[in-house]
Amino acid sequence: MVLILVSAALLTVTTVGMMRTRDQVDVVGAYAAPQAATASDLYLALSDLDAQVARLIMIGDSESLSDSRLDALLTYRQRSNQVDADLSQALNTATTASTRTQLRTLTSQLALYRQLAWEALAVQEGAADQVPGRPPADTLGYYSRATTLLHADLLPSAKSLRSASETTLNDAYSGQRSTARWSLALAVLFGVLGVILLLGLQVRLARRFRRLINPALLAATLATIGLVVAAGVVFTGETNRLDAAQRDSFAPYLSLTAAQAVSYDAAGDTSRYLISGNPEYVQQDLAAKSKCLVNGGTCGSGGDDLSAGLGAFGRAPGSTGPGVLDRWNAYQRDHDQIVALSGDGQLATAVNRLTGISRGDANFDFFYYDTAVSQITASRKAGFDATVADARHALAGWTVIPAVLMGVAMLLVLLGVRPRLAEYR
């Protein structure tokens, strides 16, 4: 009877542990991680959205820069659709009333931002004798309100959502580790007790019936040991897989996405510098953003916090060219030259250096940098998805395997004991 109870406990512990582990892997891979990725993507898209508005205002209606204006307009629409999709996804997966309220507030603020941005562009479109880099005062007034709204309200809200989703993800990882730890400990405990009882039964039968080895009981003992060892391998392997997925893939993905958002905002500062009535402030803010992109830390006034600088991410997969840090530094040099040209009164040349598509122009060098960053982020995300898929695959069948093994073990015990009892009669 005690052996049956211990076997039932071992069966329960392994089955429930495997089911909970499977559910927690699904939470990580299908809910918590996608939620964190959506929030991070929202922050990135909002950063570039405002950068494109600044670019459109800087270009104005210049015919010579019509290609750049079209590119900025298309990018703005792409980011706008991206923001809408992220907000919709976040609302669909929100689990608390406070999160839903925060998302609805952000949606309302976004509508106001869009209104102010398009009013700025509409005023500019109706102005005569426009000069790139010198928009009308009313345009600057509307845009100043729009970019202040974005940096003071929209981005902090998006950052808060991202932090909350990362906390949810970390809680999911902690829950899986806790489940694996306790399930493994209890499986070993009941497994050892089961093996001791089986060995004791073997010894007892050997003494009473003078049979040195009972093959059926030996097989039952091996089945019990096999279940504990196999379950331990699965519990430990799942924890190691998810830890590796977080450490090597998803955490770097989130960090690099955050850095990419900061770099979009910093690139927007180059356009803002040329059109701003307070360029010194813009320059200081960009310098702070660039410093944290290089070294990590806090990026500008009220900016994001980066755990590591761009140098930690190396090169894009398969690339033998400069790493992402070197590519960013190239853009930073372009910005410094644009500032110098503007300071010397060469505004038209500064605008051309910013919008040009040749190597050494800011637009080209930023694209060169951003391509490498996007390739690395895609690689990290793909690595995470593959590891989570492996974790799910490793759990296949483990809701029934414990029942099969313990059922076989108990059947073997009956087969091993019954002939001896018959012999006793």
C-alpha positions in Angstrom: 0.0 0.0 0.0 2.8 2.4 0.9 4.5 1.6 -2.4 1.3 2.4 -4.3 0.9 5.7 -2.5 4.5 6.7 -3.2 4.2 5.7 -6.9 1.0 7.7 -7.2 2.7 10.7 -5.6 5.6 10.4 -8.1 3.2 10.1 -11.0 1.3 13.2 -9.7 4.4 15.3 -9.2 5.9 14.6 -12.6 2.6 14.9 -14.5 1.5 18.1 -12.8 5.1 19.5 -13.0 5.3 18.8 -16.8 1.8 20.3 -17.4 2.7 23.5 -15.5 6.1 23.7 -17.2 4.4 23.4 -20.6 1.9 26.1 -19.7 4.7 28.4 -18.4 6.7 27.9 -21.6 3.6 28.9 -23.5 3.2 31.9 -21.4 6.8 33.0 -22.1 6.7 32.2 -25.8 3.1 33.1 -26.7 2.2 35.9 -24.3 4.9 37.5 -22.2 7.6 37.8 -24.8 5.4 39.0 -27.6 3.9 41.5 -25.2 7.3 42.9 -24.4 8.3 42.9 -28.0 5.1 44.8 -29.0 5.7 47.4 -26.3 9.3 47.8 -27.3 8.3 48.1 -31.0 5.7 50.8 -30.0 8.4 52.9 -28.3 10.6 52.5 -31.4 7.9 53.4 -33.9 6.9 56.5 -31.9 10.5 57.7 -31.8 10.8 57.5 -35.6 7.4 58.9 -36.2 8.4 62.3 -34.7 11.8 62.1 -36.5 10.0 61.9 -39.8 7.7 64.8 -39.0 10.8 66.9 -38.2 12.4 65.8 -41.5 9.2 66.7 -43.5 9.2 70.2 -41.9 12.9 70.7 -42.5 12.5 69.8 -46.2 9.4 71.8 -46.9 8.2 71.9 -50.5 11.7 72.0 -52.0 11.5 70.5 -55.5 15.1 69.4 -55.4 14.4 67.4 -52.2 11.2 65.9 -53.4 12.6 62.4 -53.2 13.6 62.9 -49.6 10.2 64.3 -48.8 8.5 61.3 -50.4 10.7 59.0 -48.5 10.0 60.8 -45.2 6.2 60.7 -45.9 6.2 57.0 -46.7 8.2 56.3 -43.6 5.9 58.4 -41.5 2.9 56.4 -42.8 4.7 53.1 -42.2 5.5 54.1 -38.6 2.0 55.4 -38.1 0.5 52.0 -39.2 3.1 50.3 -37.0 2.0 52.3 -34.0 -1.7 51.6 -34.6 -1.0 47.8 -35.0 1.1 47.8 -31.8 -1.6 49.6 -29.8 -4.3 47.2 -31.1 -2.1 44.2 -30.2 -1.4 45.6 -26.8 -5.1 46.2 -26.1 -6.0 42.7 -27.2 -3.4 41.2 -24.8 -3.9 43.6 -21.9 -4.9 41.7 -18.7 -5.4 44.6 -16.2 -7.8 47.5 -16.2 -5.0 50.0 -15.5 -3.1 48.8 -18.6 -6.1 49.2 -20.8 -6.7 52.7 -19.4 -3.1 53.6 -20.0 -3.4 52.3 -23.6 -6.6 54.3 -24.3 -5.0 57.4 -22.9 -1.9 56.9 -25.1 -4.3 56.4 -28.1 -6.0 59.8 -27.3 -2.6 61.5 -27.0 -1.5 60.0 -30.2 -4.6 61.4 -32.0 -3.7 64.9 -30.6 -0.1 64.5 -31.7 -1.2 63.6 -35.2 -3.5 66.6 -35.4 -0.7 69.0 -34.3 1.8 67.4 -36.7 -0.5 67.7 -39.7 -1.5 71.2 -38.8 2.2 72.1 -38.8 2.6 70.6 -42.2 -0.6 72.1 -43.5 0.5 75.6 -42.4 3.9 75.1 -44.1 2.3 73.8 -47.3 0.3 77.1 -47.6 3.4 79.3 -47.1 5.1 81.0 -50.0 8.8 81.3 -50.6 9.9 78.4 -48.4 13.5 77.7 -47.7 14.5 74.2 -46.5 15.5 74.4 -42.9 13.6 77.7 -42.3 9.9 76.7 -41.8 7.2 79.4 -41.0 6.9 80.4 -37.3 3.4 79.0 -37.1 4.6 75.6 -38.4 7.3 75.6 -35.7 4.7 76.5 -33.1 2.5 73.5 -34.0 5.5 71.2 -34.2 6.9 72.4 -30.9 3.6 71.4 -29.2 3.6 68.1 -31.1 7.1 67.0 -30.2 6.7 68.2 -26.6 3.6 66.0 -26.3 5.4 63.0 -27.8 8.5 63.3 -25.6 6.7 64.4 -22.4 3.7 62.0 -22.6 3.7 59.5 -25.4 7.2 58.1 -25.1 7.1 57.9 -21.2 3.8 56.1 -21.5 5.2 53.7 -24.0 8.3 53.2 -21.8 6.1 52.4 -18.8 4.2 49.8 -20.8 7.5 48.3 -22.0 8.8 48.1 -18.4 5.6 46.5 -17.2 5.7 43.9 -20.0 9.3 43.1 -19.2 8.3 42.6 -15.5 5.6 40.2 -16.6 8.2 38.4 -18.7 10.6 38.1 -15.8 7.9 36.9 -13.6 7.1 34.2 -16.1 10.7 33.1 -16.2 10.8 33.0 -12.4 7.6 31.0 -12.3 9.1 28.4 -14.6 12.3 28.1 -12.6 10.3 27.7 -9.4 8.1 25.0 -10.9 11.1 23.1 -12.3 13.0 23.3 -9.0 10.1 22.1 -6.8 9.0 19.4 -9.3 12.5 18.0 -9.6 13.0 18.0 -5.8 9.7 16.2 -5.2 10.3 13.8 -8.1 13.7 12.8 -6.6 12.2 12.5 -3.1 9.3 10.2 -4.2 11.5 8.4 -6.7 14.1 7.6 -4.0 11.4 6.4 -1.7 9.9 4.3 -4.4 13.2 2.7 -5.2 13.9 2.0 -1.5 10.5 0.4 -1.2 11.1 -1.7 -4.3 14.5 -2.8 -3.2 13.1 -3.6 0.2 10.4 -5.7 -1.4 13.0 -7.5 -3.5 15.1 -8.3 -0.4 12.0 -9.5 1.5 10.9 -11.8 -1.3 14.4 -13.1 -1.8 14.6 -14.0 1.9 11.2 -15.6 2.1 11.2 -17.5 -1.2 14.9 -17.9 -1.7 14.9 -16.2 -5.1 18.0 -14.0 -5.5 16.6 -11.7 -8.2 13.1 -10.9 -9.2 13.3 -9.8 -12.9 9.9 -8.0 -12.8 10.7 -6.1 -9.6 14.1 -5.2 -11.1 12.5 -3.9 -14.2 10.0 -1.9 -12.1 12.9 -0.4 -10.2 14.6 0.6 -13.4 11.4 2.1 -14.8 11.1 4.2 -11.6 14.7 5.4 -11.8 14.3 6.1 -15.5 11.2 8.2 -14.9 13.0 10.3 -12.3 16.2 10.7 -14.4 14.2 11.6 -17.5 12.0 14.0 -15.7 15.0 15.6 -14.1 16.6 16.0 -17.5 13.5 17.6 -18.9 12.9 20.0 -16.0 16.6 21.1 -16.0 16.7 21.3 -19.8 13.6 23.5 -20.0 15.1 25.9 -17.4 18.4 26.0 -19.2 16.7 26.6 -22.6 14.6 29.5 -21.3 17.5 31.0 -19.4 19.6 30.8 -22.6 16.8 32.3 -24.7 16.5 35.2 -22.3 20.2 35.8 -21.8 21.5 35.3 -25.3 18.6 36.3 -27.5 15.6 38.1 -26.0 17.3 40.4 -23.5 19.8 41.6 -26.2 16.9 42.0 -28.6 15.0 44.3 -26.2 18.2 46.2 -25.4 19.1 46.7 -29.0 15.5 47.7 -29.9 15.7 50.3 -27.2 19.0 51.6 -28.5 17.5 51.7 -32.0 14.6 53.9 -30.7 17.1 56.3 -29.1 19.1 56.5 -32.4 15.9 57.3 -34.3 15.2 60.1 -31.9 18.8 61.3 -32.1 18.6 61.3 -35.9 15.5 63.4 -35.6 17.5 65.8 -33.5 19.7 66.6 -36.5 16.6 67.8 -38.3 15.3 69.5 -35.2 18.6 71.3 -34.8 18.3 73.0 -38.2 14.7 74.1 -37.6 14.7 74.8 -33.9 14.6 78.2 -32.3 16.7 76.8 -29.5 19.4 74.7 -31.3 21.7 74.6 -28.3 19.2 72.6 -26.3 18.7 70.2 -29.2 22.5 69.8 -29.5 22.9 69.0 -25.8 20.1 66.5 -25.9 21.6 64.7 -28.9 25.0 64.7 -27.3 23.5 62.9 -24.3 21.7 60.4 -26.5 24.9 59.7 -28.5 26.9 59.3 -25.3 24.6 56.7 -23.9 24.4 54.9 -27.3 28.2 54.6 -27.0 28.5 53.8 -23.3 25.0 52.9 -22.0 23.2 54.8 -19.3 20.5 57.5 -19.5 19.8 59.0 -22.9 19.0 62.7 -22.7 16.4 64.5 -20.7 13.8 62.1 -19.6 15.2 59.6 -22.1 15.6 55.9 -22.1 18.0 53.8 -20.1 20.3 51.5 -22.0 22.0 48.7 -20.1 24.9 48.5 -22.7 26.4 50.6 -25.5 26.2 49.7 -29.1 29.7 48.2 -28.9 28.3 45.2 -27.1 26.4 44.1 -30.2 29.2 43.8 -32.6 28.5 43.4 -36.3 25.4 42.2 -38.2 25.3 38.5 -38.9 27.6 37.6 -41.8 29.0 41.1 -42.0 32.7 41.8 -42.2 32.3 45.5 -42.3 32.2 48.0 -39.4 30.3 47.1 -36.3 27.1 49.0 -35.3 29.1 51.3 -33.0 31.5 52.4 -35.8 28.5 53.0 -38.1 26.8 55.1 -35.4 30.0 57.1 -34.9 30.1 57.8 -38.6 26.6 59.3 -38.4 27.7 61.3 -35.4 30.5 62.8 -37.4 28.0 63.7 -40.1 25.8 65.4 -37.6 28.8 67.4 -36.3 29.6 68.6 -39.8 26.0 69.6 -40.4 26.0 71.6 -37.2 29.3 73.3 -38.3 27.9 74.1 -41.7 24.8 75.6 -40.2 26.9 77.6 -37.8 28.9 79.0 -40.8 25.7 80.1 -42.5 25.7 77.4 -45.1 22.2 76.1 -44.4 21.5 74.8 -47.9 24.7 72.7 -47.8 23.8 71.5 -44.3 20.4 70.3 -45.5 21.9 68.6 -48.5 24.4 66.8 -46.3 21.6 65.6 -44.1 19.3 64.4 -46.9 21.9 63.2 -49.3 22.1 59.5 -50.4 25.9 59.2 -50.9 28.4 57.7 -48.5 29.4 60.4 -46.1 25.9 62.0 -46.2 23.9 61.7 -42.9 20.9 60.0 -44.6 23.1 57.3 -46.1 25.2 56.7 -43.0 22.2 56.4 -40.8 20.6 53.9 -43.2 23.9 51.9 -43.2 23.9 51.9 -39.4 20.2 51.1 -39.1 20.4 48.2 -41.5 23.0 46.5 -39.3 21.0 47.1 -36.2 17.9 45.7 -37.8 19.7 42.6 -38.9 21.0 41.9 -35.4 17.6 42.4 -33.8 16.0 40.1 -36.3 18.7 37.5 -35.6 18.2 37.7 -31.9 14.5 37.4 -32.2 14.8 34.4 -34.5 17.2 32.8 -32.0 14.7 33.3 -29.2 11.8 31.9 -31.2 13.8 28.8 -32.2 14.8 28.1 -28.6 11.2 28.4 -27.3 10.1 26.1 -30.1 12.8 23.6 -29.0 11.5 23.9 -25.4 8.0 23.1 -26.5 9.2 20.2 -28.6 11.1 18.8 -25.6 7.9 18.6 -23.6 5.9 16.7 -26.3 4.3 13.6 -24.8 5.3 14.4 -21.2 1.7 14.7 -20.0 1.3 10.9 -20.6 4.9 9.5 -20.3 4.8 9.5 -16.5 1.5 7.6 -16.4 2.8 5.1 -18.9 6.1 4.5 -17.0 4.5 4.2 -13.6 1.7 2.1 -15.0 4.3 -0.3 -16.4 6.2 -0.2 -13.1 3.1 -1.2 -11.1 2.1 -3.9 -13.5 5.6 -5.3 -13.2 5.4 -5.2 -9.4 2.1 -7.3 -9.6 3.7 -9.7 -12.0 6.7 -10.0 -9.7 4.8 -10.5 -6.6 1.9 -12.7 -7.8 3.9 -15.9 -8.6 5.7 -15.6 -5.3 2.4 -15.4 -3.4 1.1 -18.3 -5.4 4.2 -20.2 -4.5 3.6 -19.3 -0.8 0.1 -20.8 -0.9 
